Amino acid sequence: MIYRIFHPIPILSDVVEHYWYSKVELNGSLVQHYATPLLQGLTFNFRKLKEQHTYNGKVYELDKQAYIFGQSVSSRMVSTHESGIDILGVKFKPLGISKVTGINMEHLADQIIAAEDIWGNEIELLCDSMQSTVTLEQTLSVLEDFLIDKYLHTNLHYRVDSAKHAVQLINQSKGNISIKTLQEETNISRKTLERSFIHYLGIQPKLYTRIVRFNAVKELLDNTNRTNITPLALDCGFYDSSHFISEFKAFAGVTPTTYLKNR
């Protein structure tokens, strides 16, 4: 098994969180359950090892070289190709896809689309250039040249700075911040704040805060041996254990107790 993470060059630090590469040899399909992540991504599957993603009542058969992932709002099940996994991916920052495509993210939330639907034949040329390299580092260099070009030639205007500031505040508070406070800190109306989030992230600010808070508490659960979840829930800003269980199940697909048993 190979899993590596690479950090972007400075000019892309406002767009890309990191790059990742995963390679696993298998003798049969592996079914994996993923709780709702903080993720907008781009993946490259040069060997076209077919995967099946199931979530939000939809089944996606991924058999092309490159796909774009909008922000998830629900858990998903992934069935790998029977021979294994060989994928290079980009984890974008919350406004990252908008900054390299200029598209309205409202149409991409909780969706997976082929990258060619956005970039057309350019994505085929990019994949050919990436595959012609010798090392993984060279492959990433080709990809970064592509992303830099898109970033520099994408014009964003509608409240992008306000949306970025609001995202930073939500992340810093780990999702424990009110919409009213976000309005005050960004100096825009609730309606304008909501429109900017839908445009750049594809979801409402309230939903984004819930996902951020869920991811924060999930990280704590992943790194603790505590079985009493009530103090943990209160520490993370949930009203009570019932509220916590309801929110956790909404984004993980299972209760906290079941999640801990299945780790």
N, C-alpha and C positions, 0 to 999 in steps of 0.2 A: 504493500500500500504506500502511495505517495500523496502527501498533502503539503502544499507550500503556499505561503502568502507573500505577496510583493506589494510594496508601497509605491504610489504614483510619484512622478516627478513634480516639482513645485508648481508649475503652471496649471496642473490638473488637480491640485490639492483641494480646490473648491468644488470639484466635480466628482472625483473618485475617492471612495473610502479605502479600498485596496483591490488588488487582483488576487485570484486564487486558482490553484491548479490541483485537481484531484484525479488520481488514477488508481483503480482497484481491479484486480483480476478475479473473476467469479466463475463458478461452475453452474450457476443457476440464478434466476432473477431474485433480487433482494428487494423486499418491500419495506420502505422507511416512512415513518410518520414524523411530520414536521409541524410544530406549533407555529402560530403566526409570527413571522420574523419582521424586523425592521429592515426591509430590503426592497430596493429597486435594482434590477440587475440585467446583465447581458452575458449570455453564455455561448461558447463555441464548442461544438461537438464534431470535430473534423472527420472522425471515423463513422459518423452517423449511427451511433449505437442507440437504437430507439428506446425512448423512455415514455412512461405513461404517468401523467400527473392528474390526480383527481382531487377537486376541491370545489366548494360552493356549488355543488350539484352539477359540475361540468367535468368532462374527461378530455384531456389534451394528449394527443399522440405526437410526441416530439421526434421527428425523423429528418429534420433539416439541419444544416450546419450551424445556424445562429438564431437565437431567440432573445427577445426583450421581455423582461418580467416587470409588470407594474407592482405598486405596493399592495401586498396581500392584506386581506382583512379577515381571513379565516385559515384554519389549519388545512394541511394537505397530505395526501398519501402519494408517494412516489414509488413506482415499480421500475427498477433498473433493467437494462438489457441483460440477458442471461450470461453474456461473456464478460460483463464488467462495466466500469465507468472510466471515461477518459475525457474530462471536461476542463476547459479553461474559462474562468468567469471574471466578470467585473462586478464588484459591489459598489453601486453609485451612492453618493450622498443624497439626502432626501430630495433635493432639487436637481440632481445630476442629469437625469434623462432629459428633462426640459432644456437644460443648458447645452446639450449636444444635438437636440432634435428640433426644439422650438414647438413641439406639438402640445396640444391641450391634453393634460394627463387625465382629465375626467374620463376619457375613453379607454384608458389603460389600467385603471385601478382594478386589482384582483383579476387581471387578464394576462395571458401569455400570447405574444404575437411573433411571427417570424420577422427577423430583422430586415429582411428584404422588403417587407411591407412598408417600412419607413425609408430605407436607403436604396431600394431598387437594386440595380446591377452593381452598385458600388460595393455591396456586401460580398458578392461573389469574388470580385477583384481583391477585396481585403483578405478574404479567406485564402485565396490562392497565394497572395504575398506572404501571409503569416505561415503557411505550410511550407514555403520555399526556404525558410530559415533553418539553421542548424541547431541552435540552442533555444531554450525557453526564454531566456533574457532577450534574444534577438526577436523572437516572436512578439514579446510584449512591446518592444521598441516600435515595431511596425504598427501595432494596435494603438500605441500612444500617439504616433504621428497622425493617425486617422482621427482620433478623438480630439486632438489639439486643433486640427483643421475645422472640425465641426463646431467646437467650442468657440473659436475665434470668429466664425462666420454665422453664428446663431444670435439673433437679436431678441432680447427679452426686455419687456418694458412695463408690463402691468404689475406694479407693486412687488417686484421681485425682491427688493431689499427688505421690505416689510415682512414678506413671507419667510425669508431667510432668518431675520431677527426672531420672529415668532418661533420658528423651528428650534433655534438655539436655546431660547428660553424654556421651551418644553423639554428638550433633552437635558438641560442643566437641572431642571426640577424633577427629572425622572417621571414626568407626567403629572406631577402634583401642582398644577397651576390652573387658575380659572380662565375662562374666555374673557371675562371682564378685565382681568389683569393683563392679558395679552393685548387687548384693545388699548389699554392705557399706556402700556410700554411701547407699543408700535405706533400709537397716535393715529389709528384708523378705526373706522366704524366696524361693527360686528359683521355687517353684510359684506363690506369690502374685504375683511379678513377671510371670511368664508370663501368668497369668490377667488381670492388669490391662492388659497390652499387647494381648492378644487382644480384650478388651472395648472398649478405647478406640482402638486402631489397626487391629485386625483381623488382626494378624500377631504372631509370636513375637519377643521382643527380639533374639534371635540373627539372625533374618532381617532385622530393621530395621537392625542394625549393618552387615550385609553390603551392604545397599542404600545406606546412607550412605557407606560406604567406596568403593563402586563410583562413586557420584556425585562423590565428591571426586577420584578418579583420572581420571574422565572429564573433569571440568572442567580438570584439568591438561593432559590430552591436547588438549583444545580450544584451549588457549592456549600450546601449545609446538610447536616445529618439530623436536624430538628424535625420532630414529628408533630409538634404542636404548632399548627399554622396560624392560629389566631393572633399571637403577638407579631408575627411576620406581616400579616395582612394589615394590621393597624399601623405598623411602622412604615408601610408603603403607601399609606393614605387611603386605604379602603375603610368604609364606614364600620363594617363588622365582618365576621367570617362568612355570613350568607352572601353578602355583596361580593366578597373576594371569590368565593366558590363560583358564583354565577358568572363573573367577569372572566375568571380563569378558564372555565369550560367553554365560554364563547370563543376564545382565541386558541385554546389548546385542543378542544374537542373532547377533553376528558376532565374530570375533577382533579384538584391538586393531589388528593390521596392516591388516585389511580396513576397519575403522572409519576409520583414518587416511587410507587411500586414497580413501574415499568422501566425505570431508568436503567 
